[in-house]
Amino acid sequence: MKKIWRWFFNGLLAFLPITITLYVTWWLASLAESVFGAPLRSWLGVRSEDTGYYFYGLGILFMITFLVLFGLFMEFYLGRLLMGWSESLLNRIPGIKQLYGSIKEVIDFFNPSKKLANNNYMVIVTLMPDVNVFGYVTRDTLEGFKGDLGGKDDVVVVLPFCFQMGANTIIVPRRLVRPVDMSFEEGMKVALSGFVLGDDVKTGRVSEKQLPKSLSQ
């Protein structure tokens, strides 16, 4: 009986990621088709019971084309100017401001360019003897930061919660921080899974070339 249960859970663990991934992909495709499909049908003069020049998947292709062109537009000064104006407008509306800010923070969290710009990297922080916590640095100095929060020898570390969304933010002296030799993506996989995933990741001190000057000194 124990073997049957073990086989069941092994099958479940192998089956669920594939199923959820396929379902989310199908849901996004259906959403794109429903949002962009109706305007395309109207523009092509195709009724819902007809096919005409329209075929299933055209809405998805239109969405991909639209996002590519919109991303290209954001490379230009005018695009960035309009986006900045739109964000400024949204940030003035009560309720919408908090909603937009929360969504943008979540999106930026998974944005590689944002993470590179913020210089996030994984660290181990020694809070007490024989007690370490695992997280990532968002600021390697508080020198010049508004308020009396810390100095040039203090770093800001975010400690993600495992198996849920959320985190704690701590400010600690740089001497308590030890960088870990793994990418941000690998580190987040380890942290969010409670070290269940990522057992092939090597830990140790990274080379000085990979560190900010403040931590390599």
N, C-alpha and C positions, 0 to 999 in steps of 0.2 A: 504493500500500500504506500509506503514511503517513497518508493521509486516512482510510482505513478504520479504522486504529488510533485516530486522533483521534476519529472518530465513535463508535467502541466505548467509549472512555473517557468521552466526553461523555455517552453514554447510560447508562453504568454509574454515573457520579457523580450523574446526575439520578434514576436508578431506585432506587439503594440507600437514600437517606433515606426515600423514600415506602414502600418495602417493609419496612424495619426498623420504621418507625413503625406501620404496619398490623399487622405481626407482634407487636410488643410490646403493642399495644392488644388484639389477639385473645387473646394469652396471658394478659393481666390479666383479660379478660372470662371466659375459660375457668377461670382460677383462682378467681375470685369465684363462678362458677356451681358449681364442684365443692365449694368450702368451704361456701357457704351453701345450695346446692341440696339436698344430702342432708338436713340438718335440716328444711328446709321441706317436703320430700316426706314425711318421717316425721311432721311435725306435721299435715300435711293428710291423712295416711293414704293417700298415693298410692304404689303400687308402681312399681318402675323401668320395668316394661313398660307401665304405664298412663300416661295423661295427666291425666285428672280435672281438678281445678282448677289444676293446675300447668302452666306453659308455660315454654319456654326463655327466659331473660332475667329471670325472677322472682328468681333468686338475685342477679343484678346489681343489680336495683332494691332488694332488701332490703339489700345491702351499702351502697349509696348512702344509703338512709334511716338505716341504723345509724350511718354515719360523721357524717351531719348531726346526729343526735341526740346522739352522743358529743361532737361539737364544741360543741354547745349546752350540754351538761352541764359541759364544761370551763370555761365562762364563769362558773360559780358557784363559790363558795368551797369547797363540799364536793367538787366535782370536782377542783379544784386540790389540795386536801388529800389526797385518795385517790391522785392521781397522784404527789404528792411522797412519800407513804408507799411506793408501789410502787417508785419509783426508788431510794429509800433501801434497800429490801429487796434489789433487784437488785444494787446497788452493794456489798453485803456478801458476795455469793457469788463465790468465786474462779472465774475463767474467764468466767462470765456477766457479771461486772462489766466486763471488757475488751471483750467482744463487744457488750454493750449500749451502752457508751460510744462505741465506734467507729461503730456504726449511727446513734446519736443525733447525733453530730458531722456525719456525712454528710447526714442529714436537715436539720439546722439550717443547713447550708451553703446549701441551696436554699430556706430559709424567709425570705421577704421581711421579715417582722416581726423576725426575729432580726438580719438584716443592718441594718435600720434602727436597732434598739436598740444594736448594736455600732458604729454610725457608720462602716461600711466605705465607703471611696471609693478610686478608682484614683489612683495616683501614679507619677511617674518619679523614680527615685533615681539621683543622680550619684555613683558609687563612685570613679571616677577621671576625669581629663580625657578627654573624648571617649568615655567608656564609661558608658552608662546602663542601668539595669534597670527592668523594668515589673512592678508589683504593686499590692497594695492595703493600706491602713492598717487595723490592727485596734485599735491604741491610739495616740492622739495625744499621750500623755504617760505616763511611768512614775513620776510623782510619787506617793508613797504605796504603790507596789507592793511586795510582799514581796521581800526579798532586795536585794542591792546590784546591780541589773541596769541601772540608768540613773536619769536625773533628769527634771525637768519639761521639759527641752528635747530629750528623746529621744523618738522615735516607733518603733513596731513595725510592720514592713512584711513581708507575706507575698508570696513570689515563686512563683507557680504554675508547675509544669512544663507544657510544651506537649506535646500528644498522649499524655498519660498522667496518672494520678492521683498527686498528691504535690506538695510545695512545700518551699521553704526559708523560714525565718523569720530576719530580720535586725533589729538595733536600730541606728538611725543618728540622728545629730543632725538636728533639724528643718530646718536650713539646707540640707541636701542633698536635701530632698524638694520636688518640684514637683507639685501636683495637676493632674489631667487632666480636661478637660471632657467626661466621658462617664459614663453610668450604670454601676452595678456589673455589671449583666447584660451590657451592651455590652463593658465592660472584660474580663470573664471570657471572653467569646467571642473577643476579640482575643488574650488571653493564652494560652488553651488551644489555639488553632489556630495559634500562632506567627505571628500577624498575617496569616494567609491569609484569614481572614474579618474583616469589619468595616472594609473599606477606605473606607466612607462616613462613618466616625466622625471628627468634628472634634476636633483636639487643641489645647491651649493652656491658658492659665490661667483657672480658673473665677472667677466673681465672688465678692466677699467675703461676700455674703449666703449663698452655698452652702457656705462653709467653716466649720469650727469656729473659735471665737475664737482658739485657740492658733495656728492657721496663718494667720489673716487679719491678724495683727498684724505 
